[in-house]
Amino acid sequence: MCWKGAEGIRREKGQIGCTQGLFSILFLGVFLCVLLQMELYRTTALYLEDTLAASNLASAVVDLKEYGRTHKILVGNSYEAYQRYRQAVKGNLNLNDAWEGRTGGIIQGCVRIINYTVYNVDGNQVTVYQYDENGFMTSWTGELGNISAPNGILIESTSIYSEIAFTVRGLFGIEMQAYKGNLADIAK
C-alpha cells in the first residue's frame, strides 16, 4: 500500500454546497407539506364547528306552549329535535342519502352522529335526553350544577350537545378519523 498524501486526494469545489442545497430543498418541501396538512385540518375543524353550531340551533325548537305558560325555555320533543338535527347536518354538510361527503370534498366517507344530547333545564332540575350512534335514546335527570356536557362545559341552561365522526383525507392519501363536538346554549 502506498501513501500518496494530501496531494492524492482530489477535491471538487461546490460539492458540499450542492449537497447542502439539496438537503435544504428537501427539508423545505417536507415542511411545506406538513403546513398544508395542518391547514387542511384547521380549515376542516372551523368549517365543522360552524356546521355543528348551526345544526344544533336548527334542532333547538322551544316548546312555545310551555314558554307561554311558564316562560321556561325547554326543547319540547327530543325525538323531533333529533330528526331536525339529522336533516340540518345532512344539508349543511351537503351529504348524499348514504351520509357520505362529495368526492374531492373535505369530508370523505360516511359521517356518523356519535352523540346528540338535549339538556332541558327546569329550575334546579336538568332532564337529559341522549341519542347514541344507533339512534337509541336514554334519559335521566340530575341537579343543576352537577351535569356537564361531554366537552366538559357545565350545563347552566337548556342546551344541545352533538358530536360527529368522519374521515378526513389529506395529502398523499393520508386518511384519519376525526371527531368534532359542539354545545349550543339556548338562552333567553
Buried (B, 14 or more C-beta within 10 A) or exposed (E): EEEEEEEEEEEEEEEEEEEEEEEEEEEEEEEEEEEEBEEBBEEBEEBBEEBBBBBBBBBBBBBEEBBEEEEBBBBBEBEEBBEBBBEBBBEBBEBEEEBBBEEEEBBBBEBBBBBBBBBBBBEEEBBBBBBEEEEEBEEEEBEBEEBBBBEEEEBBBBBBBBBBBBBBBBEEEEEEEBEBBBBBBBEE
